[in-house]
Each structure stands twice: as structure tokens, then as C-alpha cells.
Amino acid sequence: AKSKQSGLNCEVVTGGSTPTAYNSHLVRRLTEIRPGTYVFNDMNETKAGYSQLSDCALRVQVTVVSKAVQGRAMIDGGSKTFSGDRLISGDKQGFGFVTEHPNIQFASMSEEHGHLDLGSSDQVHVGERLSIIPNHVCACVNMHNQITYHRKGIVEGSWTVEGRGKLQ
């Protein structure tokens, strides 16, 4: 294909994202798509209706480190772990989904810590490990050097995040 405006030969025309992947065929002259989030999915994809919770393959393991304030708990993962991306659809609340305790709200973060709103329940204890599905998996993965993977709870290995630190 040639660009009519510039006369340049364009062999590859790239576009797309996970939410638009199913409609990419409607874009004339598009020769490839590059959806990225779909490999793991995240809360933004789930809340927008593009995936289900069961489709979300990546979870961040954190530990409850404090319950010093009534109705609140602190975890050892903050904005340097999850990114500060909010939900872009749904109720637009929180920074991730606590899989073991769906009623708990991941309400806010500092750089190193996440702040959980326990509501009226007292469901978690200090030292408990939690699995959180991030709002935006792309930003989350980019902040880590490795991803550990498992099958049915048995760790099978890890992948190096090759693109880590490569943004310019």
C-alpha cells in the first residue's frame, strides 16, 4: 500500500489494542494488530467487559504488613509495584482486585505500600499473603524484572521481563 499523502510505500500498517482487537478487521489497509494486555488481562479489561476474572492470568503476591488502624490494612506493594493507574470503566474505584477477599477495597497507595479498606469486616491478618489482580497489567509488568509462573500452585519457573527499562 502507498500513502496517498506522501507517496511512501507502507508494507506494514500496524494498529490495535486488546479492547479493539475484535474490530481491527474493519480498519482498511491494516496489515497487523498488536494487542498486548490480552496475554494476561487485568481489571480494566474485566470491568470494561472484554474479559472475565477467570481470564486474568497475572496476580501480584503481597503480604499484609500492618493492621494498626481499625478497618484498614497495609500491604507491601504500592505504586512502585502496581502503578498508579485507576480503573477506566466500571465504578472506577481502587487499584486492583484482592482475589481472596473480593469485599476488600484496594483504596490507595504510597510508593511502597498499599492501603486496604476492610470495611466492617476483619478478614485479614498480619503476615497473610494476598493475590491482587492489577488495574493495568502492562504498567505493572514493566516495573518488575521477573515473572514467576506456576501450574496449579506449583512454581514451574520464571521469565525475565526483557523489555524492562527499555522505554526511551
FENTA-V968073 format. One line per field, one symbol per residue. ss: DSSP state (H for helix, E for strand, L for the rest). A space follows every 50 residues. Layout:
BEGIN
ss: ???
END
This chain:
BEGIN
ss: LELLLLLLELLLLEELLLLLHHHHHHLLLLLEELLLHHHLLLHHHHHLLL LLHHHLLLLEEEEEEELLLLLEEEELLLHHHHLLLLLLLLLLLLLEEELL LLLLEEEEELLLLEEEELLLLLLLLLLLEEEEEELLHHHHHHLLLEEEEE ELLEEEEEEELLLLLLLL
END
